[in-house]
Amino acid sequence: MLEQFRNKDGKTYNGVAAMSAFSGIPQAELAWMAKRIQALVKDGVPRGEISAVIKTEAKSKPWEQA
C-alpha cells in the first residue's frame, strides 16, 4: 500500500504524497498546512487555536499563490 510512495533512497516515504492519496487533499495544501502549523507552534500560538487559524487562512488558498 505504501510502496508507491517510497522515495528513491529506498528507506523513506513521501508522506505528503501518501496523505494526499489517502485524504484527497492536494499535496500543495498539505505541505502548506504542515509548514504553517510548525510556524504557529514556534510563534507560541496555543494548540487549541491553531486549527481555527489554519481553517481561516486556508479559505484564501495561499498554497496556490506560492
C-alpha positions as CSV (number, residue, x, y, z in Angstrom):
1,M,0.0,0.0,0.0
2,L,2.8,2.5,0.9
3,E,5.3,1.1,-1.6
4,Q,4.2,3.5,-4.3
5,F,5.2,6.4,-2.0
6,R,8.8,5.1,-1.3
7,N,11.5,7.7,-2.1
8,K,14.4,6.9,-4.4
9,D,16.6,6.2,-1.4
10,G,14.5,3.1,-0.7
11,K,14.4,3.9,3.1
12,T,11.9,6.7,3.4
13,Y,8.5,7.6,2.1
14,N,6.9,10.7,0.6
15,G,4.5,11.3,3.5
16,V,2.8,14.3,1.8
17,A,2.0,12.2,-1.3
18,A,0.7,9.4,0.8
19,M,-1.5,11.7,2.9
20,S,-2.8,13.3,-0.3
21,A,-3.7,10.0,-1.8
22,F,-5.5,8.8,1.4
23,S,-7.3,12.1,2.1
24,G,-7.9,13.6,-1.3
25,I,-6.3,16.9,-0.2
26,P,-3.9,18.3,-2.7
27,Q,-0.2,17.8,-1.9
28,A,0.4,21.6,-2.0
29,E,-2.3,22.2,0.5
30,L,-0.9,19.6,2.9
31,A,2.6,20.9,2.6
32,W,1.4,24.5,3.3
33,M,-0.7,23.3,6.3
34,A,2.3,21.4,7.8
35,K,4.6,24.4,7.4
36,R,2.0,26.8,8.7
37,I,1.3,24.7,11.8
38,Q,5.0,24.5,12.5
39,A,5.3,28.3,12.3
40,L,2.3,28.8,14.6
41,V,3.7,26.4,17.2
42,K,7.0,28.2,17.0
43,D,5.3,31.5,17.5
44,G,3.6,30.2,20.6
45,V,0.0,30.1,19.4
46,P,-1.9,27.9,21.7
47,R,-2.6,24.4,20.2
48,G,-6.3,24.9,20.8
49,E,-6.3,27.9,18.5
50,I,-4.1,26.5,15.7
51,S,-7.0,24.7,14.0
52,A,-9.1,27.8,13.8
53,V,-6.2,29.8,12.4
54,I,-5.5,27.2,9.7
55,K,-9.1,27.0,8.8
56,T,-9.5,30.7,8.4
57,E,-6.2,31.2,6.5
58,A,-7.0,28.2,4.2
59,K,-10.0,29.9,2.8
60,S,-7.8,32.1,0.6
61,K,-5.8,29.1,-0.6
62,P,-2.3,30.5,0.0
63,W,-0.7,27.4,-1.4
64,E,-1.9,28.3,-4.8
65,Q,-0.3,31.8,-4.6
66,A,3.2,30.5,-3.9
